[in-house]
Amino acid sequence: MQNLKDKVAFVTGGSRGIGAAIVRRLAAEGAKVTFTYVNGKAQAEALVSELAGRGLNAAAIQSDNAKEGAVSAAIDQVVEHYGRLDILVNSAGVYVGKPFEEHTTGDYDYVMNVNVKSVFEACLSAARKMERAGRIITIGSCMADRVAGPQATLYAASKSALSGFTKGLARDLGLKDITVNLIQPGPVDTDMNPASSAFSDSQRAMMAIPKYGRPEHIADAVAFLASPANSYTTGSVFTIDGGTLS
C-alpha cells in the first residue's frame, strides 16, 4: 500500500546515508521525491536511476545548504514543477570535530548555517507554500540531549537548537494542520559514522541495544510522520538511538 501516493516531497541531503534511505522510502510509498546534494553528483544520479528502474519518481537538485537562498531556490523549483509541496524533510547536516580551542568563528558559521539556518530557511519557504495537512520533519541528533565525549560542542549546540525550533514551529503551523516533528538518531551505520570504525565499540558500549542502527530505521519513522496516519502528532522529538546512555 502506498500511503503517500502522488504526494510531493522535498528532502535535503538525500544522496547518501540516512537521507538516501529516506528518499527511497518516501518514493516507495508513492511520493514524488526531489532531493538535494552538494558534491555527490554521481551518487545522486545513481539513486535517481535506481528508483526510476523500480518505477518510482525521484529527481535530484544540486544545492549547498551552507549558502543562503540555496534551499529556498530548490523548493521554488519543486513547487514550480509540481504545483505544490506536501512534505519537507530536513536531512542535510555537517559535523566539525576538533578540540574546542581550535575552532574558529568560521567553523561556527558553517555548522550553524547548514544545521540550523538552512532548516529555518527551508521551513520558512515550505510554510509559505504548503496547503493544509502538510508535513515537516527534521533530522537532528541524540547528541542534542547527551554528549558522550569531547569534540562535539558545536555540533551538539546546533542540534539542540532544533528541538526548540520544532516545538515553536508546531505552534505556528498547527492551525493549518501542518505537523512539525524532530527525529534524533543515535549511531547509524553510514559513511559518516561506520559501524566498523575505530570508535564504534565505544559507542556500542553506551547503548541499551548494543548495535548500530540502520538508515532504514530512521526512514521508517519519517514515513510514519509523513503519512496520513500522523495527523495528531506534532511538536514532538523522537530519539532513535538504541537507548544510548539511557
N, CA, C and O of each residue as an XYZ file, in Angstrom:
984
protein
N       0.849     -1.198      0.000
C       0.000      0.000      0.000
C       0.880      1.241      0.000
O       1.796      1.349      0.815
N       0.616      2.172     -0.897
C       1.389      3.407     -0.981
C       0.651      4.517     -0.235
O      -0.288      5.118     -0.758
N       1.092      4.776      0.992
C       0.418      5.759      1.838
C       0.631      7.190      1.391
O      -0.102      8.088      1.805
N       1.644      7.416      0.535
C       1.963      8.781      0.114
C       1.782      8.960     -1.388
O       2.438      9.809     -1.991
N       0.917      8.186     -1.988
C       0.735      8.225     -3.435
C       0.445      9.649     -3.918
O      -0.498     10.304     -3.473
N       1.297     10.099     -4.851
C       1.169     11.405     -5.510
C       1.464     12.598     -4.599
O       1.282     13.742     -5.017
N       1.911     12.359     -3.373
C       2.360     13.467     -2.535
C       3.695     13.983     -3.073
O       4.473     13.226     -3.654
N       3.951     15.266     -2.878
C       5.192     15.887     -3.339
C       6.096     16.110     -2.138
O       5.739     16.824     -1.202
N       7.272     15.492     -2.175
C       8.202     15.551     -1.041
C       9.526     16.171     -1.466
O       9.982     15.998     -2.596
N      10.126     16.894     -0.536
C      11.435     17.511     -0.757
C      12.331     17.123      0.404
O      11.974     17.321      1.565
N      13.510     16.563      0.088
C      14.448     16.072      1.100
C      15.801     16.743      0.884
O      16.359     16.665     -0.211
N      16.331     17.396      1.904
C      17.668     17.962      1.774
C      18.699     16.893      2.140
O      18.464     16.065      3.020
N      19.846     16.924      1.450
C      20.908     15.963      1.750
C      20.489     14.533      1.520
O      20.669     13.683      2.392
N      19.925     14.253      0.340
C      19.328     12.943      0.122
C      20.118     11.976     -0.734
O      19.579     10.945     -1.136
N      21.374     12.269     -1.027
C      22.109     11.406     -1.959
C      22.778     10.209     -1.297
O      23.158      9.261     -1.984
N      22.930     10.235      0.039
C      23.632      9.137      0.700
C      23.160      9.001      2.141
O      22.464      9.868      2.670
N      23.557      7.891      2.765
C      23.292      7.682      4.180
C      21.823      7.722      4.550
O      20.978      7.168      3.847
N      21.525      8.382      5.660
C      20.151      8.475      6.151
C      19.261      9.163      5.123
O      18.128      8.741      4.893
N      19.775     10.218      4.509
C      18.971     10.942      3.531
C      18.539     10.074      2.371
O      17.388     10.139      1.941
N      19.452      9.257      1.855
C      19.118      8.369      0.738
C      18.079      7.329      1.147
O      17.189      6.997      0.364
N      18.189      6.821      2.360
C      17.195      5.854      2.847
C      15.817      6.498      2.934
O      14.806      5.859      2.640
N      15.780      7.760      3.337
C      14.509      8.485      3.405
C      13.930      8.671      2.010
O      12.734      8.471      1.800
N      14.775      9.055      1.057
C      14.313      9.219     -0.326
C      13.731      7.912     -0.850
O      12.652      7.900     -1.442
N      14.452      6.810     -0.630
C      13.965      5.509     -1.105
C      12.609      5.167     -0.493
O      11.702      4.708     -1.188
N      12.481      5.394      0.810
C      11.247      5.005      1.494
C      10.069      5.874      1.060
O       8.981      5.352      0.818
N      10.263      7.174      0.958
C       9.163      8.041      0.542
C       8.743      7.732     -0.893
O       7.554      7.746     -1.215
N       9.722      7.455     -1.752
C       9.399      7.097     -3.132
C       8.639      5.776     -3.188
O       7.689      5.629     -3.958
N       9.063      4.817     -2.368
C       8.376      3.528     -2.328
C       6.942      3.670     -1.834
O       6.071      2.875     -2.186
N       6.708      4.689     -1.019
C       5.357      4.947     -0.513
C       4.511      5.702     -1.527
O       3.347      6.003     -1.263
N       5.093      6.015     -2.701
C       4.328      6.642     -3.773
C       4.534      8.127     -3.948
O       3.913      8.740     -4.816
N       5.406      8.726     -3.126
C       5.636     10.166     -3.228
C       6.495     10.509     -4.433
O       7.296      9.696     -4.895
N       6.319     11.715     -4.930
C       7.193     12.294     -5.941
C       8.286     13.045     -5.177
O       8.038     14.112     -4.615
N       9.476     12.488     -5.161
C      10.527     12.972     -4.261
C      11.606     13.733     -5.041
O      12.139     13.244     -6.038
N      11.906     14.920     -4.566
C      13.065     15.663     -5.049
C      14.018     15.823     -3.878
O      13.603     16.184     -2.777
N      15.299     15.552     -4.115
C      16.284     15.681     -3.037
C      17.472     16.508     -3.505
O      17.737     16.634     -4.701
N      18.181     17.068     -2.531
C      19.354     17.878     -2.846
C      20.632     17.127     -2.510
O      20.646     16.198     -1.703
N      21.705     17.564     -3.160
C      23.046     17.071     -2.861
C      23.998     18.236     -3.063
O      23.660     19.215     -3.729
N      25.201     18.128     -2.481
C      26.198     19.188     -2.635
C      27.243     18.778     -3.661
O      27.365     19.394     -4.720
N      28.005     17.719     -3.336
C      29.100     17.290     -4.212
C      28.902     15.911     -4.836
O      29.566     15.574     -5.816
N      28.008     15.124     -4.285
C      27.876     13.734     -4.737
C      26.987     13.579     -5.948
O      25.958     12.907     -5.881
N      27.371     14.198     -7.068
C      26.538     14.131     -8.270
C      26.352     12.694     -8.749
O      25.241     12.291     -9.093
N      27.444     11.917     -8.772
C      27.350     10.535     -9.245
C      26.423      9.721     -8.355
O      25.616      8.937     -8.853
N      26.533      9.902     -7.027
C      25.652      9.180     -6.112
C      24.201      9.583     -6.313
O      23.306      8.737     -6.303
N      23.970     10.880     -6.495
C      22.606     11.371     -6.689
C      22.002     10.805     -7.963
O      20.857     10.352     -7.967
N      22.768     10.831     -9.039
C      22.265     10.308    -10.309
C      22.010      8.804    -10.238
O      21.057      8.296    -10.828
N      22.876      8.099     -9.507
C      22.688      6.654     -9.351
C      21.405      6.349     -8.582
O      20.691      5.402     -8.911
N      21.114      7.155     -7.557
C      19.902      6.947     -6.773
C      18.661      7.223     -7.617
O      17.689      6.470     -7.554
N      18.686      8.295     -8.403
C      17.558      8.597     -9.276
C      17.333      7.453    -10.272
O      16.196      7.043    -10.508
N      18.420      6.946    -10.849
C      18.318      5.847    -11.814
C      17.791      4.577    -11.161
O      16.958      3.871    -11.728
N      18.293      4.296     -9.951
C      17.822      3.112     -9.216
C      16.317      3.159     -9.007
O      15.616      2.176     -9.246
N      15.824      4.310     -8.558
C      14.400      4.430     -8.267
C      13.571      4.423     -9.551
O      12.482      3.852     -9.584
N      14.080      5.051    -10.598
C      13.377      5.024    -11.880
C      13.254      3.596    -12.395
O      12.237      3.229    -12.984
N      14.295      2.787    -12.172
C      14.264      1.388    -12.584
C      13.223      0.579    -11.846
O      12.793     -0.476    -12.311
N      12.820      1.083    -10.686
C      11.766      0.421     -9.912
C      10.400      1.052    -10.172
O       9.417      0.714     -9.513
N      10.345      1.969    -11.137
C       9.089      2.625    -11.457
C       8.699      3.699    -10.471
O       7.526      4.059    -10.374
N       9.680      4.222     -9.730
C       9.422      5.225     -8.703
C       9.893      6.595     -9.179
O      10.717      6.705    -10.086
N       9.352      7.636     -8.547
C       9.550      9.006     -9.013
C      10.522      9.751     -8.112
O      10.219      9.986     -6.942
N      11.707     10.135     -8.644
C      12.680     10.895     -7.871
C      13.485     11.779     -8.802
O      13.702     11.443     -9.966
N      13.921     12.904     -8.281
C      14.769     13.838     -9.019
C      15.751     14.461     -8.041
O      15.487     14.525     -6.841
N      16.886     14.919     -8.558
C      17.941     15.498     -7.721
C      18.261     16.910     -8.175
O      18.244     17.217     -9.367
N      18.558     17.775     -7.191
C      18.957     19.157     -7.453
C      20.253     19.436     -6.705
O      20.335     19.173     -5.505
N      21.255     19.955     -7.379
C      22.486     20.365     -6.695
C      22.199     21.641     -5.915
O      21.744     22.635     -6.482
N      22.469     21.609     -4.616
C      22.173     22.762     -3.758
C      23.014     22.677     -2.498
O      23.057     21.634     -1.845
N      23.675     23.755     -2.157
C      24.539     23.802     -0.980
C      23.818     24.526      0.149
O      23.629     25.741      0.092
N      23.415     23.778      1.175
C      22.665     24.376      2.271
C      23.454     25.400      3.064
O      22.876     26.167      3.835
N      24.768     25.422      2.885
C      25.583     26.413      3.586
C      25.402     27.806      3.001
O      25.764     28.798      3.634
N      24.843     27.886      1.798
C      24.687     29.160      1.113
C      23.266     29.679      1.270
O      22.306     28.987      0.933
N      23.135     30.882      1.775
C      21.818     31.471      1.972
C      21.065     31.560      0.644
O      21.616     31.990     -0.369
N      19.822     31.156      0.668
C      18.974     31.220     -0.507
C      18.958     29.961     -1.348
O      18.081     29.788     -2.194
N      19.932     29.070     -1.120
C      20.037     27.882     -1.973
C      18.867     26.932     -1.768
O      18.264     26.474     -2.738
N      18.543     26.634     -0.525
C      17.492     25.645     -0.277
C      16.118     26.190     -0.662
O      15.285     25.441     -1.170
N      15.869     27.466     -0.432
C      14.575     28.032     -0.823
C      14.440     28.073     -2.345
O      13.344     27.890     -2.875
N      15.553     28.313     -3.053
C      15.513     28.277     -4.522
C      15.180     26.874     -5.014
O      14.439     26.719     -5.985
N      15.720     25.851     -4.353
C      15.414     24.473     -4.733
C      13.945     24.144     -4.484
O      13.308     23.475     -5.298
N      13.416     24.610     -3.369
C      11.993     24.389     -3.076
C      11.128     25.100     -4.113
O      10.101     24.570     -4.537
N      11.539     26.291     -4.517
C      10.799     27.014     -5.557
C      10.725     26.185     -6.845
O       9.688     26.152     -7.507
N      11.833     25.515     -7.194
C      11.842     24.677     -8.400
C      10.831     23.545     -8.287
O      10.125     23.231     -9.245
N      10.770     22.938     -7.110
C       9.843     21.824     -6.900
C       8.400     22.293     -7.036
O       7.595     21.653     -7.713
N       8.079     23.401     -6.398
C       6.703     23.909     -6.445
C       6.335     24.362     -7.850
O       5.203     24.173     -8.295
N       7.296     24.959     -8.543
C       7.027     25.376     -9.919
C       6.737     24.164    -10.812
O       5.894     24.226    -11.707
N       7.450     23.061    -10.554
C       7.277     21.866    -11.392
C       5.995     21.104    -11.059
O       5.254     20.704    -11.957
N       5.738     20.905     -9.764
C       4.610     20.065     -9.356
C       3.363     20.855     -8.951
O       2.265     20.302     -8.885
N       3.538     22.137     -8.685
C       2.394     22.951     -8.300
C       2.105     22.986     -6.825
O       1.203     23.700     -6.385
N       2.866     22.217     -6.038
C       2.627     22.215     -4.596
C       3.782     21.516     -3.880
O       4.681     20.958     -4.509
N       3.733     21.561     -2.552
C       4.679     20.833     -1.703
C       3.902     20.274     -0.518
O       3.200     21.009      0.176
N       4.032     18.968     -0.293
C       3.300     18.323      0.799
C       4.184     17.937      1.972
O       3.746     17.971      3.122
N       5.437     17.569      1.684
C       6.324     17.018      2.715
C       7.697     17.653      2.586
O       8.270     17.693      1.497
N       8.224     18.147      3.694
C       9.595     18.644      3.766
C      10.357     17.816      4.781
O       9.919     17.665      5.921
N      11.505     17.276      4.368
C      12.384     16.563      5.290
C      13.749     17.259      5.278
O      14.441     17.273      4.260
N      14.116     17.825      6.405
C      15.419     18.466      6.567
C      16.414     17.417      7.054
O      16.476     17.116      8.245
N      17.186     16.867      6.127
C      18.114     15.802      6.481
C      19.572     16.226      6.403
O      20.421     15.608      7.044
N      19.884     17.260      5.639
C      21.273     17.689      5.460
C      21.878     18.134      6.798
O      21.227     18.819      7.587
N      23.121     17.738      7.037
C      23.802     18.144      8.259
C      25.300     17.967      8.124
O      25.767     17.156      7.324
N      26.048     18.720      8.899
C      27.510     18.625      8.872
C      28.038     18.539     10.300
O      27.376     18.936     11.259
N      29.255     18.006     10.407
C      29.918     17.857     11.701
C      31.357     18.342     11.576
O      32.076     17.936     10.663
N      31.769     19.194     12.476
C      33.167     19.622     12.569
C      33.657     19.223     13.952
O      33.248     19.809     14.954
N      34.530     18.229     14.008
C      35.001     17.720     15.296
C      36.483     17.988     15.509
O      37.319     17.514     14.740
N      36.806     18.734     16.534
C      38.183     19.005     16.920
C      38.170     19.630     18.303
O      37.110     20.042     18.775
N      39.327     19.714     18.974
C      39.349     20.348     20.290
C      38.710     21.728     20.238
O      38.902     22.479     19.281
N      37.956     22.050     21.266
C      37.172     23.287     21.231
C      38.025     24.520     20.957
O      37.634     25.400     20.190
N      39.200     24.574     21.594
C      40.029     25.770     21.460
C      40.628     25.933     20.064
O      41.218     26.970     19.759
N      40.481     24.916     19.217
C      40.982     25.027     17.844
C      39.904     25.506     16.869
O      40.186     25.729     15.691
N      38.690     25.662     17.350
C      37.615     26.128     16.487
C      37.813     27.596     16.103
O      38.521     28.348     16.773
N      37.170     27.970     15.013
C      37.132     29.357     14.575
C      35.676     29.793     14.460
O      34.768     28.962     14.478
N      35.462     31.092     14.343
C      34.096     31.565     14.123
C      33.601     31.131     12.740
O      32.396     31.049     12.502
N      34.539     30.855     11.835
C      34.148     30.305     10.536
C      33.546     28.921     10.674
O      32.591     28.586      9.973
N      34.102     28.099     11.584
C      33.518     26.790     11.867
C      32.094     26.951     12.387
O      31.185     26.224     11.986
N      31.919     27.911     13.281
C      30.595     28.181     13.851
C      29.607     28.544     12.741
O      28.506     27.997     12.680
N      30.002     29.456     11.878
C      29.110     29.889     10.806
C      28.741     28.722      9.897
O      27.579     28.576      9.517
N      29.719     27.891      9.545
C      29.475     26.766      8.644
C      28.493     25.776      9.251
O      27.511     25.401      8.609
N      28.749     25.350     10.483
C      27.886     24.355     11.117
C      26.484     24.916     11.359
O      25.488     24.249     11.080
N      26.412     26.128     11.874
C      25.107     26.717     12.155
C      24.328     27.026     10.870
O      23.104     26.897     10.836
N      25.036     27.429      9.827
C      24.350     27.713      8.566
C      23.688     26.465      7.994
O      22.556     26.525      7.515
N      24.391     25.331      8.042
C      23.831     24.102      7.487
C      22.827     23.462      8.446
O      21.724     23.099      8.037
N      23.200     23.324      9.708
C      22.397     22.550     10.655
C      21.207     23.304     11.231
O      20.246     22.684     11.687
N      21.258     24.637     11.216
C      20.165     25.412     11.814
C      19.560     26.410     10.824
O      18.360     26.372     10.554
N      20.393     27.300     10.286
C      19.853     28.368      9.436
C      19.157     27.823      8.207
O      18.097     28.320      7.827
N      19.742     26.792      7.567
C      19.103     26.258      6.358
C      17.796     25.546      6.686
O      16.884     25.510      5.860
N      17.700     24.976      7.893
C      16.439     24.370      8.329
C      15.379     25.456      8.488
O      14.239     25.296      8.053
N      15.773     26.563      9.118
C      14.859     27.708      9.252
C      14.408     28.188      7.870
O      13.221     28.418      7.640
N      15.367     28.334      6.960
C      15.047     28.839      5.622
C      14.121     27.882      4.874
O      13.156     28.314      4.243
N      14.414     26.580      4.945
C      13.573     25.600      4.258
C      12.159     25.599      4.828
O      11.185     25.545      4.077
N      12.045     25.658      6.138
C      10.727     25.654      6.770
C       9.958     26.933      6.445
O       8.745     26.895      6.237
N      10.660     28.060      6.400
C      10.018     29.322      6.055
C       9.458     29.262      4.641
O       8.323     29.669      4.392
N      10.268     28.749      3.720
C       9.817     28.618      2.335
C       8.646     27.647      2.230
O       7.657     27.927      1.553
N       8.764     26.508      2.903
C       7.708     25.499      2.848
C       6.409     26.011      3.458
O       5.331     25.770      2.915
N       6.505     26.715      4.582
C       5.305     27.196      5.259
C       4.507     28.158      4.394
O       3.285     28.249      4.517
N       5.194     28.864      3.530
C       4.514     29.805      2.632
C       3.842     29.113      1.460
O       3.012     29.706      0.771
N       4.205     27.848      1.233
C       3.706     27.142      0.049
C       2.823     25.945      0.374
O       1.990     25.556     -0.444
N       2.991     25.356      1.553
C       2.217     24.178      1.912
C       0.754     24.520      2.135
O       0.411     25.561      2.696
N      -0.091     23.617      1.679
C      -1.504     23.732      1.991
C      -1.772     22.978      3.292
O      -0.834     22.551      3.965
N      -3.019     22.816      3.644
C      -3.361     22.142      4.891
C      -2.847     20.709      4.897
O      -2.721     20.076      3.849
N      -2.551     20.206      6.095
C      -2.121     18.819      6.307
C      -0.739     18.530      5.737
O      -0.441     17.389      5.384
N       0.107     19.554      5.646
C       1.490     19.322      5.249
C       2.277     18.666      6.367
O       1.809     18.564      7.501
N       3.484     18.222      6.027
C       4.336     17.536      6.992
C       5.758     18.106      6.914
O       6.344     18.202      5.836
N       6.295     18.478      8.072
C       7.681     18.928      8.172
C       8.391     18.036      9.178
O       7.947     17.891     10.317
N       9.494     17.441      8.750
C      10.261     16.521      9.602
C      11.727     16.897      9.494
O      12.259     17.053      8.395
N      12.374     17.041     10.637
C      13.786     17.404     10.661
C      14.592     16.291     11.320
O      14.148     15.682     12.293
N      15.778     16.032     10.779
C      16.666     15.028     11.343
C      17.716     15.736     12.198
O      18.543     16.492     11.689
N      17.668     15.479     13.494
C      18.625     16.069     14.422
C      19.664     15.053     14.852
O      20.245     14.360     14.018
N      19.900     14.963     16.161
C      20.866     14.006     16.700
C      20.597     13.819     18.181
O      20.200     14.754     18.878
N      20.821     12.585     18.658
C      20.674     12.324     20.093
C      21.706     13.105     20.895
O      21.565     13.256     22.109
N      22.756     13.609     20.218
C      23.766     14.399     20.918
C      23.241     15.759     21.361
O      23.915     16.479     22.097
N      22.056     16.106     20.920
C      21.416     17.318     21.424
C      21.102     17.186     22.910
O      21.069     18.180     23.635
N      20.871     15.950     23.359
C      20.497     15.701     24.756
C      21.614     15.092     25.583
O      21.704     15.334     26.787
N      22.485     14.285     24.928
C      23.510     13.555     25.680
C      24.812     13.580     24.882
O      24.923     12.937     23.838
N      25.780     14.317     25.377
C      27.081     14.398     24.707
C      28.044     13.487     25.453
O      28.435     13.768     26.586
N      28.419     12.401     24.807
C      29.172     11.351     25.498
C      30.679     11.558     25.488
O      31.401     10.862     26.202
N      31.164     12.501     24.693
C      32.606     12.687     24.604
C      32.959     14.076     24.122
O      32.075     14.875     23.814
N      34.249     14.368     24.056
C      34.701     15.697     23.636
C      34.601     15.897     22.124
O      34.253     14.975     21.385
N      34.907     17.097     21.685
C      34.979     17.500     20.278
C      33.623     17.499     19.585
O      33.544     17.313     18.371
N      32.572     17.704     20.342
C      31.238     17.729     19.746
C      30.415     18.929     20.206
O      29.205     18.974     19.982
N      31.060     19.896     20.843
C      30.339     21.034     21.416
C      29.528     21.781     20.368
O      28.341     22.038     20.568
N      30.152     22.129     19.264
C      29.486     22.923     18.234
C      28.361     22.132     17.576
O      27.272     22.660     17.348
N      28.627     20.875     17.276
C      27.606     20.016     16.668
C      26.415     19.856     17.607
O      25.266     19.983     17.184
N      26.687     19.580     18.879
C      25.603     19.391     19.847
C      24.777     20.664     20.002
O      23.553     20.605     20.124
N      25.444     21.809     19.997
C      24.724     23.075     20.111
C      23.785     23.277     18.927
O      22.649     23.721     19.095
N      24.266     22.950     17.734
C      23.428     23.136     16.548
C      22.221     22.204     16.553
O      21.121     22.607     16.174
N      22.422     20.973     16.979
C      21.315     20.018     17.000
C      20.338     20.303     18.135
O      19.141     20.046     18.008
N      20.848     20.832     19.238
C      19.973     21.197     20.350
C      18.994     22.296     19.947
O      17.850     22.312     20.400
N      19.444     23.205     19.101
C      18.582     24.310     18.672
C      17.341     23.816     17.944
O      16.306     24.483     17.951
N      17.442     22.646     17.313
C      16.328     22.140     16.505
C      15.124     21.735     17.346
O      13.994     21.758     16.859
N      15.352     21.368     18.591
C      14.244     20.956     19.447
C      13.313     22.130     19.739
O      12.099     22.024     19.560
N      13.882     23.245     20.188
C      13.059     24.424     20.452
C      12.402     24.949     19.194
O      11.250     25.384     19.221
N      13.130     24.910     18.095
C      12.584     25.382     16.824
C      11.386     24.534     16.416
O      10.359     25.070     16.000
N      11.511     23.219     16.532
C      10.423     22.314     16.165
C       9.172     22.572     16.994
O       8.064     22.622     16.461
N       9.357     22.734     18.297
C       8.202     22.945     19.178
C       7.519     24.284     18.910
O       6.293     24.389     18.950
N       8.326     25.296     18.639
C       7.739     26.597     18.319
C       7.019     26.591     16.984
O       5.922     27.135     16.861
N       7.641     25.973     15.978
C       7.040     25.944     14.650
C       5.753     25.131     14.630
O       4.819     25.456     13.896
N       5.702     24.078     15.432
C       4.467     23.296     15.525
C       3.306     24.163     15.989
O       2.179     24.007     15.519
N       3.585     25.072     16.907
C       2.553     26.010     17.367
C       2.139     26.965     16.251
O       0.954     27.232     16.058
N       3.124     27.472     15.524
C       2.842     28.442     14.475
C       2.032     27.843     13.329
O       1.186     28.523     12.748
N       2.280     26.584     13.002
C       1.653     25.984     11.826
C       0.488     25.055     12.157
O      -0.149     24.512     11.254
N       0.210     24.871     13.435
C      -0.851     23.940     13.833
C      -2.223     24.297     13.307
O      -3.018     23.404     13.013
N      -2.523     25.585     13.178
C      -3.844     25.984     12.697
C      -4.054     25.623     11.232
O      -5.183     25.626     10.743
N      -2.954     25.309     10.527
C      -3.061     24.850      9.135
C      -2.980     23.322      9.059
O      -2.865     22.759      7.970
N      -3.038     22.658     10.206
C      -2.920     21.197     10.263
C      -1.601     20.698      9.691
O      -1.524     19.565      9.216
N      -0.575     21.518      9.730
C       0.761     21.098      9.324
C       1.477     20.579     10.559
O       1.618     21.301     11.546
N       1.928     19.339     10.512
C       2.650     18.775     11.646
C       4.142     19.016     11.478
O       4.670     19.013     10.365
N       4.809     19.224     12.610
C       6.246     19.525     12.626
C       6.894     18.661     13.703
O       6.573     18.800     14.883
N       7.796     17.776     13.309
C       8.403     16.855     14.261
C       9.901     16.703     14.013
O      10.404     16.997     12.929
N      10.595     16.238     15.045
C      12.046     16.097     15.016
C      12.432     14.660     15.350
O      11.936     14.083     16.318
N      13.317     14.092     14.546
C      13.878     12.762     14.817
C      15.341     12.928     15.185
O      16.095     13.593     14.475
N      15.740     12.320     16.299
C      17.116     12.415     16.778
C      17.771     11.040     16.714
O      17.626     10.248     17.646
N      18.491     10.742     15.633
C      19.160      9.444     15.537
C      20.366      9.361     16.468
O      20.984     10.370     16.811
N      20.679      8.136     16.863
C      21.944      7.853     17.531
C      22.923      7.329     16.504
O      22.841      7.704     15.334
N      23.853      6.466     16.909
C      24.809      5.902     15.955
C      24.102      5.080     14.876
O      23.443      4.084     15.172
N      24.247      5.505     13.644
C      23.658      4.828     12.494
C      24.788      4.493     11.528
O      25.662      5.321     11.272
N      24.766      3.301     11.006
C      25.848      2.816     10.145
C      25.806      3.496      8.779
O      25.099      3.051      7.875
N      26.563      4.570      8.641
C      26.699      5.304      7.389
C      28.172      5.607      7.184
O      28.999      5.296      8.041
N      28.502      6.215      6.049
C      29.903      6.539      5.822
C      30.407      7.641      6.747
O      31.617      7.804      6.906
N      29.500      8.400      7.358
C      29.913      9.419      8.329
C      30.273      8.799      9.675
O      31.109      9.335     10.403
N      29.643      7.671     10.009
C      29.879      7.014     11.297
C      29.723      5.505     11.117
O      28.764      4.918     11.617
N      30.664      4.871     10.404
C      30.514      3.443     10.094
C      30.594      2.548     11.327
O      31.308      2.845     12.285
N      29.855      1.459     11.282
C      29.852      0.515     12.396
C      31.183     -0.195     12.556
O      31.406     -0.875     13.558
N      32.068     -0.047     11.582
C      33.387     -0.688     11.635
C      34.504      0.284     12.002
O      35.680     -0.065     11.900
N      34.155      1.493     12.428
C      35.183      2.491     12.720
C      35.914      2.167     14.020
O      35.495      1.301     14.788
N      37.017      2.881     14.250
C      37.812      2.690     15.461
C      37.049      3.102     16.717
O      37.420      2.718     17.827
N      35.989      3.880     16.543
C      35.236      4.394     17.690
C      33.911      3.661     17.904
O      33.166      3.989     18.828
N      33.612      2.676     17.059
C      32.291      2.059     17.109
C      32.062      1.236     18.376
O      30.957      1.238     18.919
N      33.085      0.538     18.851
C      32.897     -0.272     20.054
C      32.554      0.590     21.262
O      31.726      0.206     22.087
N      33.186      1.751     21.367
C      32.895      2.639     22.499
C      31.467      3.175     22.399
O      30.822      3.410     23.420
N      30.976      3.367     21.187
C      29.591      3.823     21.033
C      28.606      2.716     21.370
O      27.580      2.967     22.003
N      28.913      1.488     20.951
C      28.032      0.363     21.299
C      27.949      0.169     22.812
O      26.899     -0.202     23.336
N      29.041      0.418     23.501
C      29.077      0.214     24.950
C      28.115      1.138     25.679
O      27.755      0.876     26.826
N      27.696      2.212     25.029
C      26.788      3.173     25.663
C      25.325      2.881     25.362
O      24.443      3.590     25.846
N      25.054      1.843     24.566
C      23.692      1.580     24.121
C      23.023      0.475     24.931
O      23.671     -0.486     25.345
N      21.729      0.626     25.149
C      20.958     -0.454     25.759
C      20.854     -1.632     24.791
O      20.925     -2.790     25.204
N      20.686     -1.335     23.514
C      20.757     -2.342     22.457
C      22.095     -2.109     21.767
O      22.205     -1.204     20.941
N      23.112     -2.903     22.086
C      24.482     -2.563     21.675
C      24.804     -2.873     20.218
O      25.675     -3.691     19.920
N      24.099     -2.218     19.330
C      24.410     -2.353     17.914
C      23.982     -1.083     17.190
O      23.051     -0.393     17.607
N      24.674     -0.792     16.106
C      24.365      0.387     15.311
C      22.989      0.257     14.655
O      22.537     -0.835     14.309
N      22.352      1.400     14.500
C      21.123      1.422     13.739
C      21.412      1.408     12.254
O      22.547      1.620     11.826
N      20.377      1.158     11.472
C      20.456      1.218     10.017
C      19.727      2.469      9.530
O      18.779      2.914     10.177
N      20.146      3.040      8.412
C      19.433      4.211      7.893
C      17.936      3.960      7.740
O      17.130      4.881      7.870
N      17.571      2.714      7.466
C      16.147      2.389      7.293
C      15.351      2.574      8.579
O      14.149      2.832      8.529
N      16.009      2.445      9.733
C      15.296      2.696     10.990
C      14.785      4.137     11.040
O      13.675      4.396     11.504
N      15.594      5.055     10.563
C      15.196      6.461     10.568
C      14.165      6.713      9.478
O      13.198      7.447      9.683
N      14.377      6.102      8.323
C      13.433      6.267      7.211
C      12.037      5.750      7.572
O      11.033      6.325      7.151
N      11.973      4.677      8.342
C      10.673      4.139      8.782
C       9.910      5.181      9.607
O       8.705      5.367      9.437
N      10.634      5.848     10.497
C       9.993      6.864     11.340
C       9.534      8.052     10.501
O       8.449      8.593     10.717
N      10.360      8.450      9.549
C       9.980      9.549      8.662
C       8.720      9.191      7.885
O       7.815     10.014      7.751
N       8.660      7.960      7.372
C       7.495      7.531      6.588
C       6.217      7.624      7.411
O       5.179      8.045      6.900
N       6.286      7.237      8.677
C       5.096      7.361      9.529
C       4.726      8.816      9.743
O       3.568      9.198      9.579
N       5.715      9.635     10.113
C       5.420     11.034     10.417
C       4.917     11.793      9.191
O       4.193     12.780      9.321
N       5.304     11.328      7.998
C       4.860     11.976      6.762
C       3.500     11.470      6.290
O       2.898     12.056      5.391
N       3.020     10.402      6.883
C       1.834      9.718      6.364
C       0.532     10.325      6.877
O       0.540     11.097      7.837
N      -0.588      9.979      6.240
C      -1.895     10.417      6.733
C      -2.194      9.897      8.135
O      -3.008     10.480      8.851
N      -1.542      8.805      8.532
C      -1.761      8.261      9.872
C      -1.313      9.228     10.953
O      -1.817      9.192     12.075
N      -0.380     10.082     10.618
C       0.084     11.074     11.589
C      -0.597     12.409     11.340
O      -0.062     13.275     10.647
N      -1.757     12.561     11.901
C      -2.456     13.841     11.794
C      -2.525     14.559     13.136
O      -3.007     15.689     13.221
N      -2.032     13.886     14.198
C      -2.234     14.442     15.541
C      -0.954     14.471     16.366
O      -0.988     14.806     17.550
N       0.166     14.125     15.756
C       1.452     14.164     16.456
C       2.255     15.327     15.905
O       2.625     15.326     14.731
N       2.525     16.315     16.739
C       3.292     17.474     16.294
C       4.041     18.083     17.459
O       3.643     17.934     18.615
N       5.130     18.772     17.148
C       5.960     19.367     18.187
C       6.687     18.331     19.018
O       7.105     18.610     20.142
N       6.840     17.128     18.466
C       7.420     16.021     19.224
C       8.848     15.725     18.780
O       9.243     15.998     17.647
N       9.611     15.153     19.720
C      11.007     14.769     19.470
C      11.105     13.255     19.655
O      10.796     12.736     20.727
N      11.532     12.556     18.615
C      11.663     11.099     18.638
C      13.140     10.738     18.594
O      13.818     10.978     17.595
N      13.633     10.160     19.685
C      15.032      9.756     19.743
C      15.131      8.281     19.398
O      14.524      7.434     20.055
N      15.908      7.978     18.351
C      16.056      6.610     17.863
C      17.535      6.284     17.921
O      18.272      6.525     16.965
N      17.967      5.734     19.047
C      19.415      5.601     19.275
C      19.811      4.327     20.000
O      20.914      4.244     20.539
N      18.918      3.316     20.023
C      19.247      2.079     20.711
C      19.411      2.239     22.206
O      20.037      1.402     22.856
N      18.859      3.303     22.756
C      18.966      3.535     24.193
C      20.349      4.019     24.612
O      20.862      3.610     25.653
N      20.951      4.887     23.807
C      22.273      5.406     24.129
C      22.249      6.194     25.429
O      21.494      7.155     25.578
N      23.090      5.769     26.366
C      23.189      6.421     27.675
C      21.840      6.564     28.352
O      21.595      7.538     29.064
N      20.953      5.581     28.126
C      19.609      5.658     28.725
C      19.679      5.310     30.209
O      18.656      5.317     30.894
